Amino acid sequence: MRKRVYLVVAVVALALVAQSLFASLQGAQQPAFNGQRALADIEYQLALGPRTPGSAAHANTVEWMLRSLRAAGWAAEVQDTEWLGQPVRNVIAKRGAGEPWLILGAHYDSRLSADFDPDPAAHAHPVPGANDGASGVAVLLELARVLPPDLPGQIWLVFFDAEDNGRIAGWDWIMGSRAFAQSLSEHPDAVIILDMIGDTDLQVYYEANSDESLRAEIWDTAAELGYADLFIPSVRHSMLDDHTPFIELGIPSVLLIDFDYPYWHTRQDTLDKVSAHSLQAVGDTMLAWLLGRTD
């Protein structure tokens, strides 16, 4: 009888150990995006100063991104090139090989002139770029930290330079992404661009030029995660943005953007206008979509 009791106890103990081990393995397999850490990355970028091309803040941002990406286990490099005679420095992080080949991108530069600021005196100053620039970078860097290193296929995270200076003499829009897209010898399966996705009052609508099937996948993923109030499945804007060069090449591409942002291209695009909750929603959605696409 005593042996039978010992045997039952042993079996129960083994079951509990196995259950605990299984739960631990499950937890290890479920990476978690951290919106607060992404918000801290925005704060860090703002502390460096506006990331205008040629500035010390711009150069320091490139070095910081490279360090952060390499520390997270990504192969990271700078694409030094030019567009319309202006120097362009795109940062490219790569992981994996084969298919699917997915690219996520965001621009990191700041606009040279806050020309939409209601104060004319502000037009001579650059835009801080908390939402317009830093938010997309922050989400990509946090994804770099939490994405499993052994996913099938390959993922590239690309941080584009020179996106935001259109209508300024000597510049155009989306110069970094145009230079990068033209340098591709082969085409990825999909490109997702994140721009202005940290707004405290986030509402991400369909963008008119984005691939319909691909954007439906992403918005459906957001809804499944409980973010249907932030990802609205109807068209609101048609945008020239970093997804445009890839669309022109026939590559399925989607832009995630909340363009209803009253501080766009003003000196008021500051840390208090972005939130960890918005970054969390976008980060959770992109993480789940990536894991589903590479499953």
N, C-alpha and C positions, 0 to 999 in steps of 0.2 A: 504494500500500500504506500509506504514511504517513498519507494523508488518511483511509483507512479506519480506522486505529488511532485517529486523533484523533476521528473520528465516533463510534466505539464508546465511547471515554472520555467524550465529551460526553454521550452518551445515558445512560451509567451514572451520571454526575454528576447529570444532571437527574432521574433516577429516585430517587437518594438524597435529593436536595433535596425532591422531591415526597413521598417517604415520610416524611421528617422533618417536613415541613409538615403532612401528614395526621395524624401522631402528635401533633403539637402541638395541632392543632385538636380531635382526639379528647380530649386531656387537658383542654383548655379547656372541653369540653362535659360533663365529668364532675366535678361539684362534690364536694368531700370534707368530710364532717362531722369536726370536731376535738373529741374527747372531753376532751382536756386543757384546751382553751380553755373548754369548758363547765364543767369542774370549777373553773377559775379564777373563773368567774362566780358559782358557789356561794360560793366563799371571799369574794368581794367583798360579796355580800349579807350574809353572816354578819358581816363587818367593820362593816357599817352598823348592825348590831344587829337584834333581833327586829322584824319589820315589822308591829307591832300597829297597828290603825286609830287614826289621830290622832297617832301618834308622829312624831318627827323622822326616824327610820329609814324609816318608811312613806313619808313625803313625799320623802325623798332617793332611795328606791328608784324611785318613780314618775318622778322627773326623770332618773335614770340610765337607766331603760328607754327613755324617750322619746329621749334623746340617742343611745343605742346603735342603736335602730331607725331613726332618721333618718339616722345615719351610714351605715347599711347600705342606704339608698335607699328606705325604706318611708315612706309617709304615715302618721304616728302622731298620735293625739289622745287626750285624756282624756274619758271619759264620766262627768261629775259628776252623780250621781243619788242616790236614797235608797231604802232598803227597811226597812220596819217602823220608820220614823223615824230610822234610822241613816244617816249619809252613806256613800256608796259611790263609789269612784273606780276605774273599770275603764280599762285602757289598751288601745287598739285600734289595730293596725297593718294597713294595707291595701296590696295591690298587685294590679294587673291589673283586668280587667273581663270581663263576660260569664260564660259557663259553661265548665267546672263552677265552682261557688262552694263552696269548702272552708274550714272554720274549724277551726283548731287552738287549743286553750285550755289554760291552767294557772292556778292561783291563786297569788298572790304574798304574801298576808298570812300572818302568824304568829298562832298561838293565844295568847290573853291569859293562859291558865292552863295550866301543865304538870300537869294534874290526874290524869294517869295515872302520874306519877313515884312510885316506891316510897318516896321520901322526902317525908313530908307537908309539910316546910318548903318544898319546891320548888313546891308548888301555888300559892303567892303570886307566882310568877315566870312570865314568858312562855316559850314554847317557842322555841328557836333556829331550828328549821325548816330544817335543811340538806337533808333528804330531803323532808319534808312542806312543800312550798312552793317552796324555792329550786331543787330539781332540775328541776321542770317548766319554770320560768322559764328556767333555763340552757339546756335543750334548745331551747326556742322561740327564744331569742336567737341561738344558734348556727345554727339553721335560717334565721333572718333573714339572717345573713351569707352563707350559702353557696347559697341557692336562686337559680337563674338569674332575672334580672329580666324576661325576655321569655317566661315560660311562658304558654300559653293559659289563659283563664279567670281567675278571681280567687281569691286566698288572703288570708284574714284571720288574724292572730295576735292572740288576745285574752288579756289578763292580768287575771284576775278578782280583785277585792277581796272581803273579808268572806265567805270560804268556811268558815272554820275555827273559828267561835266558838259553835257550837251547844251547848246546855245551860248557857250562861252568861247570866245575867239581862240582858234587853234585846236579846239576840241570837238568831239562828237559824243553821242551816247554809246554805251556798250562796246567800247573799243577793246577791252581785255577779252571779252567773250568772243568777239569777232576774230581776234588774232588766234585765240585758242582753237576755235572751231575750224578755221582754215588750216590749222597745222595737223589736224587729224588725218591719218592715212587710212583708218578704218572707222566705221561708225558704231557707237554704242547702241544697246537695245533701247535705252530710255535716258532722258535727261530731266531732272527735276530742279527747278530754281526756287530758292527761298529769298524773298525780299520784303522788308517791312512787315515782319510777322511777329513783332513783340508788343504791339499796341495794347494798352490796358483795356481798351474797348474793342477787342479783336473780332472781326467778321471777315472771313476769307470766302469770297465768292468765286465761282468759275471765272476764269479769264478767257475771253472769246477765242483767242488764237491757239489755245492749248489743245493737245490731243484729247478728244472726247472720251475715248475708252480709258485712257490712262488717268485722266482727272477723275472719272467716275470711280475707279478703283480706290484712289486716295480718299475721296470724300466719303465713300462707303466705309472705308477703314476708320475714318474719324467718327462716323456715326456709331459704329460698333463699339468704339471706346467711350461713348458718351459725350462726344463733342459736336453733336449735330447742330447745336445752337451757335457754334463758332465757324463751322464749315457749311456755308449755305449753297446748295446745289442749283444755282441759277446764275446766268451771265450778268455781270455788272459793268466790267471794263474791258476794253481792248488795249493792250499795252505793248509798247516797244520796250523790251527788257532783255536780260541775258539769255532768255530762252529763244529769242528771235533768230540768232544765227543758226541754231540747230534745226529749227523748223524749216528754215530756208534750205537746209541740206536734206530734208526729208526724214529727220530723226524724230521719233515720237517724243514730245517735250511738253512739260507742264510748268506753269508759273503759279506759285503760291504767293499771294500778295494781298494785303489790306490797304488799298489805295485811298480809302476814305479816312485820311489822316491829316488833320488840320495843321500839323506842325511840319509838314513836308517842305523841305528846302528853306527852313527858318532856323533861327538861333534857338528856338524852343524845343528842338528835337533832342531832348535831354533824358537823363536816367529816370526821372519821375514819370515819364510818358510810357514806359514799358513795364511789363510785369512778368514775374516768374510763372504765373498761371498760364499766360498766353504762350510763353516759351515751352512750358510743359505740354500743352495741348498739341502744338506743332511737332515737338520732339517725339512725343508718344506716338503720334500718327505716322511720322516718317519711319520710326524704328519698327513699328508693327508692319508697315507696308514693306519695308526692306526685308524683314525676316520672312514674310510671306512670299515675296518674290524670289528669294534665294533658297526656299525650303526644298 
